[in-house]
Amino acid sequence: MPYSTIQLTLTDSTFVKGEVADSLGNFLLKDIQEGNYLLRISAMGYKTQIESININGDKVLPPCILKESEVVLNDVVITGSSFIQKKDHLLVIPDKQSQKHAFGGYDLLYNLMIPGLQVNRKDKKVTAITGEATLYINGVKADVREVENLKPKDIERVEYYTLPVTGPFVGDNAAINYITKVYRTGGYVTLDGIQNIGYTKGDYNLGAKVSDKNMTYTFFAGANMRKHGGVKLEKQESMVLPNERVDRSTRSDNAAYKNNQQYAQFKMSHDTEKHHLSASAAFVRDDTPLDQECEILRYNQDDARIDQSDNLSFHNDKKYSASLNGLFHISDVHEIKAYLTGSYSNNHYNRNYTEGDLTSITESKEDLFEFEPYIAYTFQPDASNSLYSRIWHAHKISSVSYQGDYDSWQHLWNGETVLLVDYTHQIKDKFTFMFGPGISWQNYKLHGDKLYSKFFFRTNTWIRYNIDSKQWFAGGFSMGNNQPGINYLNDVNQTIDGYKILRGNPDLDNTRYMGYSLIYEGVWHKYVNLQGRVEFNKNVHQIYNDYFLEGNKIVNSYASEGTFNTVTANLNISSRFSDNLRTNIGISYNYMYVPETAALSRHNIVGSLDVNYFIRSFAINAYLSTPEKVLDPETRAFVDRPLSYGFSVRYSGKNWMAEVGTENPFSKQLRYREYADYDVYRYDQVRTSRIYQQTAYVKLAYTFDFGKKTSRDSNDVDRGINSAILKVR
C-alpha cells in the first residue's frame, strides 16, 4: 500500500525502527540486529497487519496485502501543510476543497497551485520550470484523456518531481505521478462537453470503463469543431530583387476557417502484483475543409498597382494506431518496462493561390508509417543506489506525391536509436548525485540523395543538496540533440506568391543543445511554497528560416548554420491564505540572442497570476498573464504577444459539474505583432481575430457509476497527426 506506515518492534512491542512506504508500497529498514521481531503495517482505511519475522541477515519480504477496514469515521478536520518536501520530490496531499471543485486530473492539479507548475486546463498541458511535464498514474505513463478522466476523490496523493532522479521518471524534464485508489469491479460512463460563445467552437467526449477482477476495458470517443472568420492580417513587406526593390502592403479583405476532428480508442489491460499489461487501438480523423484568406495587395512601385489575392487551402488527415505496453516487477530489485507503438497516417493537402494573372495549385498526398519499440531496465539494489537504462528506436517512413506547379515524389526514411543509462547515488539524506551518459544514432535518407548517419553523445548530470527537510538546491548540466522536422527534409518547391518560393532542405544538420541549470525549491511555511531557477541554454546548428535570391525570385528555405542562446530566471510562489483562497504567482526573465548577429537579441519579463476562491459548492477562478516580447528561434522573428486574462465560475455537484467562463472580456482588437529582417526580405505584420478576445464558454460534465465502484481511467488517444508534407503557412 503506497505510503503505509511501517513499524518494527520487539516481540514485547518495544519500538525499534519506523519507515513510510514509497509510492509503490516498497520500504527499507537498515542496520537491524539479528533476532525475532514484529512488523506492523498500517494505512488509513485498512486493517493493521502484524507479521512475525526472524532476521538473521538481509531479508526480502513477500508482498503483503492489507484488507480494507469497515470502520467508518466521522468527519475529521486535519490542519497543516498539504505540501511535504521528500528527498527527491514534492508530495502533495489534495485537500477537500481541491477535490470537491475538480472534475478530472487537470482540474485537481490546477487547484493544488503547485509552485512553478503551469496547468493549462484548456489545452491540457502541464509545464514545469524545467520543461513540459510527463504525467503518470500509479507509476504508469498516462496521456491527455487519461488524466482528464481521473476521478478527483480517488486521487490520494500527487508526486511532483521537478528533477526526476528515480524510477520510471528518470529522463523526463519533470514528472507528475497521480497516486489513486484502485478498484477491481464495476464501471462508469462519463460525458463532458465545452461550447464557446463568441465564435463556433466545441469539444465533446464520451468515456466508458468496465473492470472485472484483473481485467479492465475502456472505450473513449469524441469530436471537436471550430468555425470562425479566420485571422485578419495587416502586413508591410520589402523585397530586394536583382533589378528592383518591391514594397508591398497587405490587408485582409475576407477570411474563413472550418475544422473538425473525431477520435475513438479501445483499450484493455491486465494487472497483477507482478505485471501491468495493456493493448490499445485508436483512430483519429482531422479535417479542415476551409482555410481561406482573401487579401488586398498594394504595390508601391512606379505603377502603384493594386491586386487581390485568394489563398485557399484544405487538408484531410487520418491516423490509425496501436500499442502494446508491459511493466514487469521481477523483484524488489529488478523491473522491466517495454512498449511497442505503431501507426499509419493518410494525409491530403491542397492549396490554390491566385493573384492577378498568377494561379498556383498544389495537391499532395502522403502515406506515413511510424513505429517505436522501447525497453527499459531498472536495478535498485538498495535505497542509496539505482541504475536505470533504456534503449529505443523511433522510425518514420514517408512517401509524398506533389502535383501542380512543381510535380515531385518524395520518399523519406528517418530513424533514431537512443541508448541512455542513468546512475543515481544518494549520500545519507543530504546529497543525491545523478550521472546519465548516452548515445544517439540518427539516420535519414531522402530518395535519390545521400544517407545521413551520425552518432551524438548525450548526458544529463545533476547534483542535489537537501538543505533541510523542507528545501533543496540542485545544479545540473545536460547535452543532447534534435533531428530536423520531417516536413523540412525534402527538395520540394512551392509557390508562395508572385515573388517568393518555399523550398525544403534535405541537408539540414542536427541541432545540438547544452543546458546549465540551478534550481531551488522550498516549503517556507505551511501556506507558502517557493521555486526558482536560473538557466543558460545553447542551441548549436539551430534550424531557422532562411531567405535568399535565386534569379528574380526570393527563396524561403531552412538553414542550420547558426546558434541560438537563452538565459532564463524564474521565480514562482504558491500561497494558501485560507482553506478557501489560494494563489500562484510567477515572474520570468528571458534574454534571447543569436551570438553571430548583434541585432538579433531581446529581453523579456513576463508575469502570471492565478487565483482560486472556493465558497460552498462554487469555485471562482481568475488568471492573468502579462504581455510577452520574444525572439523566435525557428523564424528569427521578433514576436509581441498581448495581455491575456480570464474568469470562470464552477458549480460542482455529486457526479456532475457546470462551468461558465470568459477570456479577455474587456479587450478589443488584441494584436499579435511579428517582424523580421532577412536582408533580401523584410516584413512587419499584425494579426487580429475574433477568437483572440471577448469570448466565453460553457462546460458541462457528468459521470454515472454502475456496479461496484471502479477507479476512473482516462483516454490516452494521441490526437496529433504527424506529416512530412511541405506546407505554405
N, C-alpha and C positions, 0 to 999 in steps of 0.2 A: 504494500500500500504506500503510495507516494507520501513522503513527509510524516510517516508514522513515528511515534516516539519509541525509542529502544532503550531499555534499562537492563543492565546486567547486575545481578545481586548474588550474594552467597545464599546457601540453602536456608539460612536463618533470616533472609530478607535484608541483610546488611548491604547497602548500596556500594557498588564497585565502580561502574562507569556508565555513562549515558551517551546517546547519539540520536540524531534525527536522520531518517532515511532520505535519500535524494529523490528526484522526480520520477525515477524508475523503481523506487522501493528498495534500492540497494543501500547497504551500510557497512562500515568497517570499524571494528573495535581493536585497538592496538595495545601492545605491551600488557597482555593479560597473563597472569601466572597460571601454572597448571593446577587443575582441581575441578571440583563439581560446582556448577552454578545454575541459577535460574535466569532465563531470558524472558523478559516481559515485553510484549509488542502491543501497543495501543494506538488507536486513532479515533477521532470524533465520528460517531455514528456506527462504530464497530465494537464488537466484544473484545475485551483484552484477552490475549492469548499468552499462556505461560508454558515454556518448554524447559525441560531439564536437560542440560548438556554437560558433557565432560570435555575439558580442554587439556590436551597434552601435546600441543603444537599448533601449527596453522590449521585452521578448520574452516571448511566451506559448508555452510548450512543448506539444506534443501529448501525449495520455495515454501513459504508459509502463507496460507490464505486465511484472512480474517473474515469472520462471519458478521453480517450486518446485525446491529443492535435493534431490538424492537422497542427500546425505551424512547419515549417522546418527551423532549424537553420543552418547558415553557419558553417564551421569548426571552432572550438574553441579550443585553446590550454590551458590546465589547468596545472599549475605547482604546486608542493607541494608534501607532503608525501602521498603515497598510503597506508601507514600503520597507522591506527588510533587505539590507545590503548583505549578500552572501559573498563568499570568497571569489566567485567567478561570475556572478550575475546578480541582477536586482530581482528579488522576489516580491511580487505584488499580490496582495490578497484582496480580491474585489469586495467592496462593502455593499450593504444592502441597497443603497441609493444607486450605485453604479449599475448593479444588476437589474434593478426594477425598471430603470429608464433606458434599457438597451434591448434591441431586438437583433441579435446576431453578434458575431465576434468583433467586427469592426466598430460597432456602436460601443461595446463594452471597453474596448481598448482606448477609444476616444474619451470616454467618460473617466477613465483612470487618470488622465492627464499626466502621463509619464514624461519627465523632463527629457528634452532632446528628441522626442519621438513625434513626428508629424503624421497624423492619421487623416487621410483624405477619404471620408466615408462615401463621397460621391463617386470618385474614380476608383475606389477600392485599392488605394496604395498606402503603404506604410514606409516612411523614410526616417532613418536614424541619422545621427551626426556622422556616422561612418559610412553611410550609403543606404541603398534600399534594403529593407529587412526581409529575410526569408521567414515564412510563417510555418509553424509546426503544431500539430495536435497530438498530445501524448507522445512526443518524440518522433512522429511520422510527418514528413513534409506534406504540407497542405497547399491548396491554391485558393483562388478568389472566392468562388461559390462555396467551397468547402468551409471557409472561415465565416462567410456571410450567414450560413445556415446553422451555426452553433447556437445552442440554447444558453443564454447568459447564466441562468440559475444552475446549470450543470457545470459551469466553469469554476473550479475550486481555487485555482491559482494561475498566475501568469508569470512566466520567467522571461526576463528581458536580458539578453546577452549583448551588451554593447560591443564587447570584444570576445567573440566566441573562441575558447581555447580547449573545450572538452566535447567529447561525444560526437553526435551526428551534426552538430552545429559548426564544427571547425571548418574554416574556409569561407564561411558566409561573412558579408560585410557586417551584418547584425542579425540577430535571431530573436523571434518571439515564439515561445512554446506555451500553448494553452494546455493546462492540466485539467481534464474533465472527468466527470463520472462516466462509467461505462455500464450499460445495461445490455442484457443478452436476449430479451424477448420484447415483443411489441413492435410498434411502428408509429409513423406520423405522416401527415400530409401538410405541406406548408405552401402558402401563396403570398406573393408580395408584388407590389407594383408602384411605380412612381410616374407621375404625369406632370409635365411642365406647363406653365401658364405664361403666355407672352410670345411663345413660338411653339410649334408642334414638336414634342419630344417625349417619348415614353419608353419604359423598360419594365417588362412583366415576366415573372418567373414562377415556375411550379417545381416543387421537390417532394419526393416520397422516399420513405425508408422502411424496410421490414427487417427485423432481427429475429433469428431463430437459433438459439444456443451460440455456436461458434461461427455461424454464417450470417452475413449481412448483405442485403441487396438494396441498392439505391438507384433512383432514377431522377434525372433533372432535365428540364426543358425550359425554353424561354424565347422571348423575342423582344427586339427593341427597334425603334424607328425614329428618324429625325427628318424634319421638313421645315425649311426656313428660306428667307430671301437672300441667302448667301452672304458673302463678305464684301463690303464696299471698299474700293481702293482709290487712293489718290497718290500718284507716283510721278516723280521727276527723274528723267534719265539723261545721261550724256554718253554718247558712243563716239570714240575716236577711231575713224576709219582711215585707210591709206590716203585718200584724197579729200576727205571732208570730215567735219565734226557734226554729228546729228544730235540735236536736243529734242527730247520728246516729253510731252506732258500727257498723262493718262488719268482719266476719270471714269469711274464705273457709271454705266447708264442703267444696267439691269443685272440682276444675279439671282440664281435659284439653286437650291440644293435639296436632294432627297436621298435618304439612305435607310435601309432596313437590314436586320440581321436576325437569324434564327439559329438555335443550337439545341442539341439533345445529347445526353450521356447516360449510359447504363454502366453500373459498377457493382462488382461482387467481391467480397473479401472473406477470408477465413482467419480467425485469430485463436491462438492458444498462448500458454505461458512461454512457449519456446519460439513461436514464429508469428509473423503477420504476412499474409499473402493476399494479393489483390490483383484483379484484372479489370480493365475498363475499355469501352469503345465509345467514340464520340463522333458527332457530325456537326460542322459549322458552315453556315452559308452567309455570305456578306455581299449585299447588292447595293450599288449606287447607280440607279437608272438615270440620274440627272445631276450634273455638276456643271453649271453654266455661268460664264462671266461675259457680259456684253459691255464694251468699253468704247469711249470716245478718245481718239488719239490726235493730239495737236503737235505738228512738227514745226519747230521754229527755224526753218530754213528760208532760203530766199523765196520759195513759193508759198511758205507758211500754210501747207495743206492740212486738211482735217480729214481723218479717216475714221471708220468704225470697225471694231474687231468683235468677233464672236468666238469665244473659246469654250467648246462643248466637249465634255468627256464623260465616260461612264465605265464602270467595271463590275464584273460579277465573279466572285471567288467562292470555291467550295473546298472544304478540307475534311478528310476522313482520317481518323487517328485511332490508335490502340496502344495500350501499355500493359506491361506486367511488372509487378513490384513484389519484392520479398525482403523481409527483415528477420534474421535468424539469430536468436540468443543461444549460442553454442554453450556458454557457461558464464559465470560471473566475470570471467577474464576476457573471453573472446566473443566477438559479434561480427556478423557479416550482413551487409546491405547490398542489394542488387536491384537493378531495374533495366527494362528494355522498352523503349518507345519507338514508334514508327508512325509516319503519316504520309498521305498523298494529297496534294493540292492541285486543283484545276482552276487556273486563273485566266480571265479575259479582261483586256483593257483596250478601249477605243478612245481616240481623240480626233476631233475635227476643229481646225482653226482657219478662220477666214479674216482677211483684212484687205479691203480694196480689191485688187485683181489677184491677190495671193490666196490660194487654197491649199491647206496642208492636211493630210489624212494619215493617221497611224492606227493600225489594228494589230494587236499582239495576242498570242495565245501561249500559255505556259503549262507544262507538266512538271511538278516539283515533288521529288521524293526526299524524305528526311528520315533518318533513324539514328538512335543513340543508345548503345549499350554502356552500362555503368556498373562497377563493382567496387565496394569499399570494405575494408577490414579494420576492426578496432581491437587493440590489445591493451588492456589495462591491468597490469599485474598487482598494483596496489593503488592507494589513494594519491600517491605523490607522482606517479609516472603513467603516461599513456602514449600510445602510438596509434595514429590514425592515418591510414594510407588508402588511396583510391586511384583508380585508373578508368578513364572513359574515352570514348571516341564519338565525335559528332560529325555526321556525314550528310551532305546535301548534293543532289543531282538535279540540275535544272535544264530543261530544253524549252527554248522560247523561239517562236517564229514571229517575225515582224513583216508587215506588208503595208504599203503606202508610199510615202516619199522615198524611203530607204528600205528596200527589201533585204532581210537578213535572217539567218538562222544561227542561234547561239546555244551551244551546249557547254555547260559549266559543271565541272567536278570539283567539289570542295570538301576537304576533310581536315579534322584536327584531333590529334591524340594527346591527352594530357595525363601525366603521372605526377602525383603530389604525395608527399609524406610529411606529416606534422607530428613532431615530438614535443610533449609538454611535460615539464618538471616543476613540481611545487616544493619550495623550501619552507617547511613548517606552514604557518598560515600567513606569512608576510610576502614572500616573493613567488611569482609564477613566471617561468621562462618558456617561451614557445619558439621553436625553430622549424620553419616549414619550407624546405627546398623542393624543387620540382622542375620538370621539363615539359615543354610544349612542342610537338612536332606538327607543323602546319604544311598542308599541301593543297594546291588548287591548280587546275588546268582548264583553260578555255580551248575549245576545239580549234585546231589549226595553229595554236600558239604553244609556247614552251611550257614545261612543267615548273611551277614554283614550289620549292621544297626547302624549309628551313627549320632548325632547332632553336628554341629560345629557353633561357634559364628563367625560372620563377622562384620567388621566395616571399614568405610572409612571416616576419620575425618580430616578436614583441617581448617586452619585459614589463611586468605589472607588479606594483608595490601596494599592499594594503596598509594604509596609514593607521587605521584602526578598524573597528567593526562596522563603521558607518561610512567610510570614504576610502577611495583608492586613486592611484595615479599610474599612468602607463605611457610608455614610449615605444614606437614601432617603425619598421621600415618594410615596404613592400615593393616588389618588382614583377612585372608581367607584360603581357602583350595582348593585342586585339586584332582580329582579322578585319579587312575591309568588308563592308556590307556586300552581299552577293549581287545587289542591284547596281553596284558600281563597276563590277568586274566584267566588262564587255567592251566591244568596239563599235557599238551601235550609234548611229546619228539620228537625231530627231529635230525637226524644225520647231523652234520656239516662236519666232515671228520672222518678219522680213529681213532682220539684221542679225539674229542670233540663232545658233545651233547648239543643241545639247548633245554631249558625247560622253560615253563611259571611258574607263581607263583600266585595261587588264593588267597593267604593270605597277599598280599601287603596292607600296611596301606595307608591312605590318606596323601598327602603332605600338611603340614600347613605352610603358609608363613606369614611373618611380614615385613613391609617396613616402613622406616623413610626417609622423603624427605624434602629438602629445595630447592625452585625454585625461580629464579629471571628472570624477563622479562622486557625489556625496549626499547623504541624508543629514542635513544640517539640523533639522527639527522634525518632530513627528508630523508637522504640516508643511514643511518646506524642503524641497529636493532640488539639487542643482547639478548641472552637467555642462562641461566646457571642453572645447577642442581648439587646437592650433595645428594647421596642416599646410604642407607645401607639396604640390603635385607637379610633376614634369612629364609631359607627353612628347616623346620624340617620334618623328615621322607622323605627326598628326595629319589626318586626311581632311582636306578643306576644298572649298570651291575655288576653281582657277579659271581665269578668263584670258584669252589670247587671240591675236589676229590670225586669220587664215584666208588669204585672198581678200575679198571685200566683205567677209563675214567675221563676226565675233563668236568664238567657240567657248561655250561654258562646259568645262570638264572638271576633273578632280586631280589633285596633286597630293603628295605626301612627303615633301622635302623639308617642311618646317617643324617648329617646336611651339608648343603652347603650354604656358605655365600658369598656375593658380596658387595664390596664397589665401588661406581662409582662416577666420577666427569666429567661433560660435560660442554663445552663452545662452543657456536655457534654464528657466526657473519654473518649477511646478509648485503651486501653493494650494493648500486646502484650508480656507479660512474657517469653515464650519462643515457640518455634515451636508449642508445644502449648497454651499458656494465653493467652486474650485476654479482655478485659473492656470493657464500655461502661457508663459511669456518667452519669446525668443528674439535674439538680436544676432545678426550675422554681418561680418565684414568680408568682402572679397576683393582681391586685386588680381585681375586677369591681364595677361600680356603675352605678346609674341616677341621674344628677345631679338629676332633678326630685323624687326621693323618697329622703330620707336613710336610711330604714330598709332600702332595697334596695341593700346593699353587702356584699362578702365578700372576705376574704383567704384565699389558699390556697397552701400549699407542698407540693409533691409530688416524690418522688424515685424513680428507677428504676435497676435494676442487671441487666445481662445478663452471664453468664459462659459461655464455651465452653472445654472441655478436650478435646483430641484425643489419643488413645492408640491406635496401630496403626490398625485399621480401625473403631474406635469413636469416637463423638463424644458427650460428656456435656454437657448444657446445663442451666442453671438461670436463672430470671428472677424478679424481684421488683418490684412497684410498690406504693408506699405509699398509704394512704387519701387520697381527694380530697374536698374540700368546695367546691362551685361554685355560682354563681348562673346559672341557665339563662336566656339572653337571650330565648328564644321563649316560655317559660311564666312567667318571672319567679318561678320557684320555687327554693328552696334544695334542693340535691341532695347527699347524702352517699353516697359510694361506698366500699366496704370494701377492705381489703388484698387484693392479687392476687399469686399466686406459682405456680410450677410447675417440673417437672423432666422431662427426657427423655433417653433413651439411643438412639443410632442406630448401626446397622451398615451399612457401605457396601461392596457387592461391585462387581464389574466393571460389570455392566449392571443391577444391582438394588439395592434399599435396603429396610431394615426398621427401624421406629422404634416405641418404646413410650414413652408419657409420661403424666403426671398433672397435674391442675390443682387447686390448693387442697386437697391431700390431707389436711391436718390441721385443716381448718376445718369447723365445723358451724353451720348456720343463719346464713350470711352475710346481712347485712341491707343493703338499699338503701333509704335514707330520703329522703322528699321532702315538703316542706311549703311552704305559701304562704298569703298573706292578701290577699284582693281586696275587703276591706270587707264587701260583702254575702255573701261566701262565703269560708270558711277551711277548710283541710284539712291533715292531718298523717298520712302513710301510710308503712308499712314493707312492702316486698316481699321475700319469700324464695322459693327454689325449689331443687329437686334439681339443676337444671342449673348452679347457681352454685358448688357445692363438691363435693369428694371424687369427682371424675370422672377417668377415664383414657381412653386411646385407643391404637389400634394402626394403624400406617400402613405400607403396602407399595407399592412402585413397581418397574416393570420396563420395560426398553426393549430392543427387538430391531431391529438394523440389518440391512438387506439391500442387495445390490448394492454399489456403491462408496459410501463414507461420505458422508453428507449432513448438513448442519447441522440441528439440531433447531429447529423452529419452535414457535409457540405459538398457542393459541386466543384470539382476541380477541372471543369472544362476550360481549356485554353482557347479563348475566342479570337485570338490573334491568328492571322493567316500570313505566312511569310511569302515573299515573292522576289524574284530576281529581275523582274521587268523594269526597264529604264523608263521613268515617267517624268513628263514635264509638270512642274508644280508652280 
